[in-house]
Structures are given as structure tokens and as C-alpha cells.
Amino acid sequence: MSASYEAVKEFEGRKYTGMRVGGGHSWYYRQGEWDEVKVAPDRWRFTYAVNKRRKRDAPEGSGAPVGTEYHWYILAHQNVRKLDANEYATSMTGTKYKLAHRRVANREWSVGGRDQLRQLIGIFEQNIIELRRELGEVPASRREVAYGRRTPLLGLPPTFMAGQPPLETYSTP
């Protein structure tokens, strides 16, 4: 594992490890399987499973060790256009949030299940405020008063929301 990946970094006063803020990846997704069930007139539940592969090979010794796991939450727009009776063109644009990770040597996730739910509630609250601000319903000053610079995660430390909190900082109680 590279020293730069493990190095503690700072973003908006929050400490984290992993890829630097602003870094990116490109991935290829091959023949995944998307299953969905309609649960309401305008709502579906879905699962999607596929292996993804880097567009370019990772630099030697970079990134997390093989076997590391992550729990992400994705908020996305899916745009679809029917091409024929059996095929659709589809694209997604959105944001993904890291809720937790598990290192190879650890049995426990970095953040327990209840704290992951609290973090998810904070993500929803932050997004609702941002959408209301886009509509002009919440002035920026009110947002700053109610939430400070970033949405607090219901009593969790500010570093909890960083894109990659230090891997060794959190453990499941």
C-alpha cells in the first residue's frame, strides 16, 4: 500500500486517509445484472451486481489492500430512453457517500450499523436543505445557522463525514 494513500490528509478541517480529494477513477462495468420490483406506482426497489475493472491498471502498491470492503450509499438520477422492445439506453449521474469500510484484518466495520443510519439521515437532511436552497426556500444564511459549514451527523464527530475518514479511527462498539 502506498504511503501517500495512508497519509493523513485534511479537507475543510476534517482529517482523512485514502485518495486525495479531487482524485478520480474511471471504471468499466461488464454485463452486470439489474433486478427490480415495482413496490408503488412511482417506486421500484432494485439490486445490481457486477464486477468492475479499472480503466487503467492501478500503480504498483497503491490503494487499499485486496479484500478491503466498503459500504457506499448512492443518490443518483437515472435517465433512460427506450430504443426498441428489449433495449434501453441508460445513464446515471449522482453522488456516492462512504458510510463504512472494513479492513482485511478486521472482523468489524469501521462504523456500526446504527451510526451508519445516523450518517445516512444526515446525508438526506443535507441534501434536502440543498434542494430547498435551489428552489429559493432556504436562504444560505439560515442553512449556515442551522447546520454550520457542513451538516453535523447527529452527534458524530466532524471527521465522520469526510470522504475517507482515517481507517483506524472508528470501530464498532
C-alpha positions in Angstrom: 0.0 0.0 0.0 1.4 3.4 -0.9 2.5 5.9 1.8 0.5 8.7 0.1 -2.7 6.6 0.3 -2.3 6.0 4.0 -1.0 9.6 4.8 -3.4 11.6 6.9 -4.9 14.4 4.8 -7.1 17.3 5.7 -10.2 18.7 3.9 -12.2 21.7 5.3 -10.8 21.0 8.7 -11.5 17.3 8.6 -8.8 14.6 8.6 -9.0 11.5 6.4 -6.9 8.9 4.6 -7.2 7.4 1.2 -7.3 9.0 -2.2 -6.8 12.8 -2.1 -9.9 15.0 -2.6 -10.1 15.8 -6.3 -8.6 12.5 -7.3 -10.6 10.2 -9.5 -11.0 6.8 -11.2 -12.6 5.5 -14.4 -14.2 2.0 -14.4 -15.5 -0.4 -16.9 -18.7 -2.3 -15.9 -19.3 -5.5 -17.8 -22.6 -7.4 -18.1 -24.0 -6.7 -14.7 -27.3 -7.9 -13.5 -30.0 -5.4 -12.5 -33.2 -6.8 -10.9 -36.1 -4.6 -9.9 -39.6 -4.9 -8.4 -42.3 -2.3 -8.6 -43.4 -1.5 -5.0 -45.6 1.5 -5.6 -46.9 3.4 -8.7 -43.8 5.5 -8.9 -41.2 3.5 -6.9 -39.1 0.4 -7.6 -36.6 -1.5 -5.4 -33.6 -2.8 -7.3 -30.4 -4.7 -6.9 -27.4 -4.5 -9.2 -24.3 -6.8 -9.1 -21.3 -6.7 -11.3 -17.5 -6.8 -11.0 -15.9 -3.5 -12.1 -12.4 -3.1 -13.5 -10.2 0.0 -13.6 -9.9 1.7 -17.0 -6.1 1.8 -16.4 -4.1 -0.5 -14.1 -3.5 0.8 -10.6 0.0 1.9 -9.8 2.0 -0.8 -8.0 1.4 -0.8 -4.3 -1.3 1.9 -4.4 -4.7 1.9 -2.8 -6.4 -0.2 -0.2 -5.2 -3.8 0.3 -7.0 -6.6 -1.6 -10.0 -7.8 0.5 -10.9 -4.4 1.9 -14.7 -3.8 1.8 -16.7 -0.6 1.5 -20.3 0.4 2.2 -21.4 3.2 0.0 -24.8 5.0 -0.4 -25.6 6.4 -3.8 -28.1 9.2 -4.6 -28.5 9.3 -8.4 -30.5 10.4 -11.4 -31.2 7.6 -13.8 -32.1 8.7 -17.3 -33.5 6.1 -19.7 -34.7 6.1 -23.3 -36.4 3.1 -24.9 -34.6 2.1 -28.0 -36.7 -0.9 -29.1 -38.9 -3.6 -27.5 -36.0 -5.1 -25.5 -33.3 -2.4 -25.1 -32.9 0.9 -23.2 -30.1 3.5 -23.3 -29.5 4.3 -19.6 -27.1 6.7 -17.8 -26.7 7.7 -14.1 -25.4 10.8 -12.6 -25.1 11.2 -8.8 -23.1 11.3 -5.7 -21.9 8.4 -3.6 -21.1 8.7 0.2 -18.9 6.3 2.1 -20.7 5.0 5.1 -18.1 2.5 6.3 -15.3 0.2 5.4 -13.8 -3.0 6.7 -10.1 -3.7 6.5 -8.9 -7.2 5.6 -7.6 -7.9 9.1 -10.7 -6.6 10.9 -14.0 -8.5 11.5 -15.8 -5.3 12.4 -16.9 -2.4 10.1 -15.3 1.0 10.8 -18.8 2.3 11.8 -21.6 0.4 13.4 -24.9 -0.1 11.8 -26.8 2.4 13.9 -24.2 5.1 13.3 -24.3 4.3 9.6 -28.1 5.0 9.7 -27.4 8.3 11.6 -24.9 9.2 9.0 -27.4 8.4 6.2 -30.1 10.6 7.9 -27.5 13.4 8.0 -26.9 12.9 4.3 -30.6 13.1 3.5 -31.0 16.2 5.7 -28.1 17.9 4.0 -29.5 17.1 0.5 -33.0 18.3 1.4 -31.6 21.6 2.6 -29.5 22.0 -0.6 -32.6 21.2 -2.8 -34.7 23.7 -0.9 -32.0 26.3 -1.3 -32.0 25.6 -5.1 -35.8 26.4 -5.0 -35.1 29.6 -3.0 -36.9 28.3 0.0 -33.9 28.3 2.4 -31.6 31.3 2.3 -27.9 30.4 2.6 -27.6 32.3 6.0 -30.4 30.1 7.5 -28.5 27.0 6.3 -25.3 28.2 7.9 -27.1 28.9 11.2 -28.9 25.6 11.3 -26.1 23.4 10.1 -22.8 25.3 10.3 -20.3 24.7 7.4 -21.5 21.1 7.0 -24.4 19.1 8.2 -23.5 17.6 11.6 -24.2 13.9 11.8 -26.4 13.8 14.9 -23.6 13.9 17.5 -20.9 12.2 15.4 -17.5 13.8 15.1 -17.0 16.2 12.2 -14.4 13.9 10.7 -17.1 11.3 10.3 -18.4 12.9 7.1 -15.0 13.2 5.3 -14.8 11.2 2.1 -12.2 8.8 3.6 -12.0 9.1 7.5 -8.9 7.6 9.0 -9.3 3.8 8.7 -8.1 3.1 12.2 -10.2 5.8 14.0 -13.6 4.1 14.1 -14.6 0.7 15.4 -17.9 -0.9 16.1 -18.8 -0.9 19.8 
